[in-house]
Amino acid sequence: MAQNYDYDLFVIGGGSGGIRAARWSANLGAKVALCESDRLGGTCVIRGCIPKKLMVYGSSFKKHFEIARSYGWEFEEPQLNWKTFNEARDKEIKRLEGIYSNLLKNVDVDFISGKGTIQDPHTVAVNGKTYRARYILIAVGGWPIKLSIEGAEHSITSNEIFSLKKQPKSLLVIGAGYIGLEFASIFQELGTDVSVMFRKDYILSGFDQSVRKHLQKELEKRHITMLSKCNPVKIEKEGENYHLTDSKGKVWSGDSILMAIGRRANVEKLNLESIGIKIQAPHYHIPINNKFQTSCPSVFAVGDCVTKPFQLTPIALSEGMFVSEYLFAKDKKLEVSYENIPSAVFTQPEVGTVGFSEEQALEKGFKVKIFESTFRPLKLTLMNQKDTNQTEKTYMKLVVCKKTDRVLGCHIVGDMAGEILQGFAVAIKNKLTKKDFDQTIGIHPSSAEEFVTMRSERK
Ligand code: FAD
């Protein structure tokens, strides 16, 4: 392949979508190059899913120490060594970065370190050198944005939170989407005093309303302060501290502020306009057709930088594979569907969700039956919690179509929610009914069995 061109495919961006497309295409016989302006691995590996999940694990021990005492374990008050924790996490990230580099080498993808810019529909420039390719794939991901308020420069984003030299004493998280809440939970569990400020009544917009309310209550039980219906207007610095004033004149003071209000596509200076690709503020996502082709026929785009409903790693991976097969495979098997995508929010407790929320199902015109269950997890029953209102509760919900009995949505707030939901996602994807759930024998004793034993419908 690659006659008259240096490459069959030139990939801009070495994150989840770009690396997967480069490897898959090379496996299909294409001559491929990939450029990356930062560290290989992208958001997921370097400053997203993986370092975050390691921090979730690291922070979850506090609760486990408390549980252990209720089972008779005796030990001195455990202490976290912030430096050791961060160094161990960073070492693992470095190891993964090396693995990605080897994966590209193993399939003969040429890796070029540097920022790619598009010169014309078949040419990419990196570090002053140009490369000609039959196809170009843009997989540049996204970047966190900040509110444009006075003093915004005093806040950090999810990028900087992984390099804090010391653990904050207090943290204000602005934004109650999944990224903000996950960090709120991590830092609260690590012992930081955390507040979350958001515009709506409840956290986690877009999720099932019962899930949003339940999680908010659970996070409050864990002493996260929820500042609902707030609009930040300015941040002022005073010595080591920051004061944030909201639109009602209320002031929050503390030593760190995380803005987690959203992300925009990393398309600055890519020179997209020169090849006729139009992007729009505030998110600058690249418009694509159902083959991930942009308005310039030789240029494709995948991952967080394109217009689509979800921005998650497994989706970027499947989009990358789709484009590879579309361009280079004789037998094209893959499809990308945005229906019934399972996802988890790694707060403590976790959220797992797949399919429609109750509100979405009603909006789509379904008449629904709701099955739900709230219970105290068995593992926590030995803890001496005198005030039962303060004990952690797991919440599970099934949204079922009245007419067909098909389970339209499955939601959980509780320990291991992500792990539990992955299997149920197969059931939802395959349109199984409530009867199929009921006929499945539960695994006892477990929380997951609740999904196959719920019998009474909400009145
Ligand atoms: P990226 O992984 O962002 O890769 C794009 C790459 O392109 C970057 O390495 C960037 O440096 C490079 N680049 C940009 N411009 C250029 C250029 N001009 N030239 C060369 N290189 C360039 N998803 C989940 O599924 N589960 C999670 O738990 C989860 N947690 C997350 C936590 C956080 C804090 C964040 C921020 C995201 C999280 N995500 C999670 C989302 C997930 O990380 C992204 O959906 C995924 O990484 C998108 O992959 P991508 O290939 O589109 O982009």
Residues whose N, C-alpha, C, O or C-beta is under 5 A from the ligand:
A	BS01	FAD	I12 G13 G14 G15 S16 G17 G18 C35 E36 S37 D38 R39 G41 G42 T43 C44 R47 G48 C49 K52 G114 K115 G116 A139 V140 G141 G142 S158 I179 N266 V302 G303 D304 C305 Q311 L312 T313 P314 A316
